[in-house]
Amino acid sequence: MPSILSISSHLRNAVNNEAAIAIGKAGNVRDKRSYRRIMICAPGSGSGKTLITCALLRLLLRKGYSPASFKCGPDYIDPMFHRTVLGIPSRNLDLFLAGREGVLGSLEKGLAGRDFGILEGVMGFFDGSSAAGTEGSSYEISCVTDTPALLVVNTKGMSNSIIPLVKGFCEYGEKKRIKGVILNNISPSIAGDISKKVMEETGIPVIAALPAMKDAGLQSRHLGLVLPNEIPDLLRIIDRVADELEKTLDADKLLSIAESAGKLADNLQEEKRPAENFAGGTALNAKTSAPPEGAKPIRIGVARDAAFCFYYEDNFELLQALGAELVYFSPLKDEKIPEVDKLIFGGGYPELYAKELSENTSMRQSIKAAADAGLPILAECGGFLYLLESIKDPDGNEYEMAKVLTGTSQMRDKLSHFGYVIITKNGENPYLKEDEEIRGHEFHYYEATEEGDTCLVKKPSGKRSWMGYRTYKNVFAGFAHLYYPSCETFIKRFLDA
């Protein structure tokens, strides 16, 4: 198979084509919003999507390209791995949170000025928000964005059984989105025969075959993969995988598949499908009203360190579009909060750093004083736990937290809540009003002794609901990770508070 080294010559030969790339020092910009891209999908979680995505990103960087990365669904951790490789943010593509236009807008914004997009799928390719549907799945995002998919198959423990598995995935669905296969953990002695048979049975090429590699996996914990900063020599591991992947990668076919992606302009002009549960969200900057010219920036302190690191890039960009200046600080290391007008505490792993957070007494006191003085504060999931009186770490040790809100928290042996949610007003609060809803996602093993009743939190199906969210003066805190563009008035009130 040709090496990825041959990609450059093929790109240069395509310059005269109508949909070709204008190659320059600033990167490759394609005409008519026809961005080159692929999706990395799999039959299920644990197939190696994240590691192979990172390896492909690394290969493209080595050869002088400027790739952009994306993650289907609401996941925070996988995008952090992408960012470790690229040094730029990775964006979420989520149909429930952002809606069709929002997904296409985020994809186009992330691809602007870049020359190759890699979208990492979520769970299994056809797994959606319901057990028996594909709504919100990687498959649906592939269809909406007209992005061809590469199926990563973990072949451990299989040989000929690989064939019907691949065939089933390639033939399922109204639109046939899978255009190539990557065999992961396959013995080199059978890779050639299996690849040939896959092509014979499905007409879909195997573009790479990656053997099992010792000490090249990514460990997991209760919320998914461990964080990139916790893996010693992460880039070295990714480089090893990239080296091995390059040996069998059919770069010509990879490029051909990526070039077959449809124009985003065409997708944006298509008529929307029925709304149902996936009509939420707005395209970023499509309806966002800019702050008055010359207005003083609103300084927002954002807790961002190893304990608080789960954030949506779209949320940050909406805040900035509305006139905010983001000031990052560390509740773990800084002595006190910075001089800001508001505070945001995102999710993360405060339970793993409970001792360090508790010992930073001056920081905790500065947060409590700011809340008592009426400083507007948003806190979600791990950030919510940090504002309570105390938290028990996974070993059962209890540590004092910021004491902005009454109550304590501890870990359970199963998920407390998992999945998409719609949040509406139940009681008085500074930011969410009647007849408004904001969308979000919950994924946590922790429970609080007092979770509040300020809002009604319900599943998109409407079959389950519960009360949640706490307020104190201008503090608004709860477990859901909120997607601000789904309710712009909510975040505007926070900025105006």
N, C-alpha and C positions, 0 to 999 in steps of 0.2 A: 504493500500500500504506500502511496506517496506520503512524504513527511509534511508536517505543517509548514516546513520551510518553503514549500512551493506555493503557499497562499499568496505571497506578495506578487509573484509573477502573474498569477491568474487575475489578481485585482487590477494590475496595471494594464493587462490585455483587455479588460472590460471597460476602460475609460470612455471609449467611443460609443458604447451601448447607451440607449435612451435612459435606462434605469441604473446607469453606472455610478461610480464613486468619483467625486472630485477630490483627489489626493493632495494634501498640502501639509505644511508644517503644523497647522493647528488641528489636524486630524481629518478624518474622512467624513464628508457631509454628502449624503445621498439626495438626489433630486426627488421632488414630489413626495416628500415624507416617506420614501420607500426604504425604511431602515432595515438593514441586514440583521437577522436575529433568529434564535432557536429557543425552544423550551426543553429543559431536561426534566423528564418525568419518569415514573416507575410504577410497577404493579402495587407497591405499598411502601410504607415507611421502613427505614432500615436497609434500603437497597443500595445506598451510597450516593444519593443525589447530590448532597452538599459537597462531599469530597471531590466528586467528579466535576461539579460546577466550578469549584475553586481551582482544580487542576487545569481546566480549559481556560479559565480566566488568566491563569499564570502563563500558559503557553502563548496566548494572544499577546500578553504584555511583553514577553521575551522577544517576540517578533516585531515589536514596534507599533502595535495597534493600541487603540484606546477603547477598550470594552466598557460596557455599562452592565450592571447586574440588577436583577429584580427577583422578588420572592412572591409567589402566589400565596394568597391567604394572609392571615393576621400575625404570622410568626415574627418574633423579634430577633431570635438568636441566630438563625441562618444568615440573615442580612449582615450581622456583625462579622461573620466569617468572610463574606464577600468583601466587606469594607477593609478587613485586615489585608486582603490580597491587593485590592485596587487603590486603597487610600482615599476613596470617595464614598459617599453614602449609597446604599442599596435601597431601592424603593419597593414598597409593598404594592401588589396588584390584587385588590380584593373587591369582588363584585357586590357583596352585601354591604360593605362599609362605604364604598365609593361610587357604586353604580357604574353602568357601562361607560358613560362619558368620562367619569372620574378615572377609571382604569386606563382608558385610551389617552387621557390627558397626562396622567402620571408617566405612562410609558413613553410618550413623545417627549416630555420634558426631560426624562432621564437619558434618552437617546440623543438629544440635541448635542451636536458637536462630537459625538462618539461614533465609532465605526463598526461596532459589533455588539449586539445585545444578547445576553444570556439570561433567560428566565428560568428560575428553579421552581418546579412544581411543588405541590403540597400533598402529603399522604399518597394514596394511590391515584392514578391518572383520572379515574372516573368517580372518585369519592367526593361527594358534595356535602351540603349542609344537612341533608337528610339521608337516612340509611338506604333509601330506595330511589334516590334521584341524583342527578349530576349538577344541579344548580349550585353555582359557586365553585365548582371543581376546577382542577387544572385543565381538564378537557374543555370546559366551557370558556375559560380564559383564552385557551388556544384558539377556539372558534371565534370569539369576540375580537381578538387582536389579529387574527389570521396569521398566527405564528406556528410554523411546523415544529413537531415534537420529536425528540430522540428518547427512546425507551431504554432506561437503564435496568438491566435484569441481574439480580444477584443470583448467580448460578450455583451457589454452594449447595452440594448434595444432589445436584441434577446433572443429567447428560441429555439424552434424547427428549426428556420431558420439557426441556427448554422450548422445543419447537411448538407444541400446542399452546403453551403459555403465551409465547410471542404472537402466534397466529390469532389467538382469541383477542388479544389487546389490539392488534392491528385491524381486525375486522369489525370490532364492536363500535357502535355509535353511528349516528346518521352521517356525520362528516368524518372521513378517514384522515386523522391528523398526524398519525405516527409515520414519519418518513425515514427513520433510521433507528438502529439498535446499537447499544453499547453493552457488551457482555462483561459483567463484573465478577471477580473471584473465579475465573474460569481457568482450568488447566490448559497450558499452551499445547499439550498433546492432542486435545480434542477441539481446540478453538477453531481451527481451519475447517474441519468437517461440519461442525455445528453451524458455522457462519454460512457455509455453502448450502446447507439444508434449509436454513432460515430463508435464504434468498429464493430457493426453489419453491418452497411452500407458500411464501407470502409475497414475494416480489419486493421485499423491503431489505435493503442492504445492512449488514453489520459493519459499522464504520470504525469500531475499535473493540479490542478484546483485552481486558485488564486482568492479569493474574492475581491470585491472592498475594498480599504483601504483609509481612510480619511487622507489627508495631506501626501500622499506617492507618489505623482506624481512629474515629472520633468518639470519645466516651460520652455517655448520657447520664442525666440525673432526672429527678421527678418532673422538671419542666421542659425537658428536651436535652439537647447537647450541652455539655459543659461550655463555659464561655471561652472565647479565643485566648484571652489573657491567662487562662488557667492551664493551657497546654504548652509545655516547654517546647521550643523549637517548632512551632506550628508551621511556619513558612518552609522550614526544612522538610517537614513531612509532606506538605503540599508539593514541593519541588520534586521529591522522590516519586510521588504519584504522577506528576506531570511528565517526568522523564520516562516512566514506564508506559504511560498512555501514548506518548508521542511515537513510540516504537511501532505501534500498529494502527495509528490513527490515519484514516483515509481523508486527508485534508481537502482533496478535490471534492469529494462527496460532501464533506462538512460544509464547505463554502457554497456548493450548489444548493444544498438544502436551505441554508441561511438566506441565500439570494432569492429563494422562492417565496419568502414572506410577503404578504400583501401590503399595499400602501395604507398607512393609517388614515390618510385623508379620505380614502374610499370608505373605510369602516365608519368614520365619523359622519359621513353623509347618509349612511344606511338608516332605514327606519328602525326605531327601537322595537325590541320584542316586548311582549306583555310584561307589565311591571311586576305583579305579584309581590314576592318578598325581596326582590333584588333590584328595586328601583331607587334605593337610598343613595345619598351622596350627591355631590356636585363636582363638576370638573374644576380643578384648581384654577383660579384666576379667571374662570369664565363669568362668575357672578360676584367675585370679590370686589368690594368697593375699597379703593385705595385711601389712605389717610390724607387729610388736607396737606397741600404743598407747604413745606416749611414747618410742619408740625414736629414738636419735640418727640423723639423716639421714646416709647414706653419700655423701660428696662425690666426684663423678666429674668429672674434668677432661676436657672434650671439645674436641679440636682443631677449631676452626671458623673458617675464613677463606677467602681466595681459593684457597689451595692445597688445603684439606681441607674439602669442602662437600657430599659425597654421603652423605646420611643418610636413613633411614626414620623418619617421624614416629611410627609405631607402636612402633619400638624405644625412642625417647625416652619415650613414655608408659608402656611396660611398666617401664622402669627406675624411673620416678617412682612408679608404682603399688607397686613393691617397696621403696620407701623411699629412693630415690636423690635427691640434689640435684645437678643438672647445672650445672657451672661451665665456661663457655666461655672458651677462651683461643686466642691466635694464635701458632703457631710462627713465623710470619713477622715479627711485630711485638713480641711480648712478650719480656722479657729471660729469663724462666725459667718453668717450669710453676707453676701456682698451688698453694696448700696443699690437697692433695686426697688421697683414699684410693685412687683408681684412676685410670687414664687410658684414653681411647679415641681412636684415630686412624682416622678414616673415609677414604673414597676421595676422589678429586679430581684435581687437575692439579699435583702437586708438580714434574713435569718442566718445567712452564712457569715455575716460580718457584725452580728449583734453585739459582741463584746467590744469591738473597735468603735462602733457607733455609740454605744453606751458610755465608753470612756471619754469620748469627745464632749465633755460637759459644756464647754463654752458654746459649741455649735448648737447643742440642744436648747440651751437657755436663750440663745439669740432667736431661734425659731419660735419658741414659746412667747417671747416678748413681742415679736412681730405679729403673731396671730392675735395676741391680747390687744394689740394696738389697732387691729382691724385691717392688717395687710391682706389683700386678696390672695388666697392660696388654693390651688388645685392639687389634689393628691389621689393617686390611683394605685390599687393593689399594694405592692411593696411600700410605696409612698404613704398609703393610708395606714399600714401597720406601723410605720415609723412615727406617725403622729400620735399613736396611742400611748398609754402609760407604760406598757412594757410588752416584750415579746419573748416567747420561749423558742430557743433554737432547736434544731432537730434532735439534739440530745436531751432536751428537757430543761436546760439551764435558762433561767429567767433574767432578762436584762432590762434596765430602765431605758425608755425611749423619750421622745420629745414632750410628752404629756400635754399636747395641745387638746386632745380628745380623751375622754374617760374610756376605760376598758383595756383589756389585754388581748393577746392573740397567741394561738398555738397551732402546731401542725397536726393534721389528721392523716390517717393511713390511706385515704382515697381522695380523689378530687372532690372539692366542695361544689364547685360549679365549673362547667366547661362548655364553651361554644359562644355563638353570637347572641347578643342581647340588644333590646331596644329599651331605652330609659326615658320615662316620662315623669312629670311632676306629680307628687303625692302631697307634699307639704311645702310650706314657705321656704324659699331659698333664694339666694341672690342672683342666680344665673339662668335657671331653666324655668320657663313659664308655661301657662296653660296652652294646650293644643300644640305643643312642641315636642319633638322627640330627637334624641341623639343616639347614634348607634355605637356599639362597642363590642368587646370580646372579653370573656372571662376564662381564666385558666389558672386555678390556684388550689393548693392543698391546705392553705391556712384558713382558719376561721377566727373571727373576732367575737368577743363576748357581747359587744354592742355594735351591730352592723347598721342600725338606723332604719328610719322609715320615711325619709325625705322624698324618695323616689320609688316608683313602681318599676321593677326590672322584669322584663318578660322575654321569653323565647320568641323568635320570629313566627313560629307556628301558632302562637297564642295559647298553646296547651298548658304551659307552665309559667308561673310568675311568682315573684317574691318581693319583699320590701328590702330596700337598701339605701345607703348613702347617709352620711352624717354632715351636719353643718354646725359651725360655731362662728358667729360674726360673719366674716367674709371667707371662711374656710368651707370648701366643698370637697368631700372625701368619700371614696368608696372603692369597691373591688374592680369595677370594669375599666378596661383600657379604652378610653374614648377616642373616637375619630372625629376631630373637630369640624372638618368640612361638611359632615352630615348634618350639622346644625350651626350655621355660622353665627346666628344671633346669640347663641350660648357663649361663644368665645368672645364676641364683641362686648357683651355685658361684663365679662371678666376683665377685658381690657379697659372698659370705661369705669369699673367699680372704683 
